[in-house]
Amino acid sequence: IWAPKTVFQEMAKRECHFINGTEKVRFVERHIYNRVEYVRFDSDVGRFVGFTPLGERNARRLNNDPEWIENRRAQVSLILRSSVPWIPVVLLIHFIGNTGSSRAGPE
């Protein structure tokens, strides 16, 4: 049986935004299907928000699960703030990796 090739893409993207140094940390988790963001958790909002009918259903389900919501809210303090000392190291490694050099600065 012949069937046309069809590709579907599902992606979750997690972002950390540091505002004014580490004074304010914002966590954003986006769920994307075929290049369309359908649901998002934003720590500034404190809950999931849906952008499509499927996203709205998922947001209602996730927002009604206290354990799931508390887990997302805890991401900021538990993971992001404790990772702050590592950020310069990660940026340095990223810089070295992108230049192909074993040195971080000019010669």
Helices and strands as residue ranges (DSSP letters): E 10-19, E 24-33, E 36-42, E 47-50, H 53-63, H 66-74, I 75-80, H 81-83, G 84-86, H 87-99
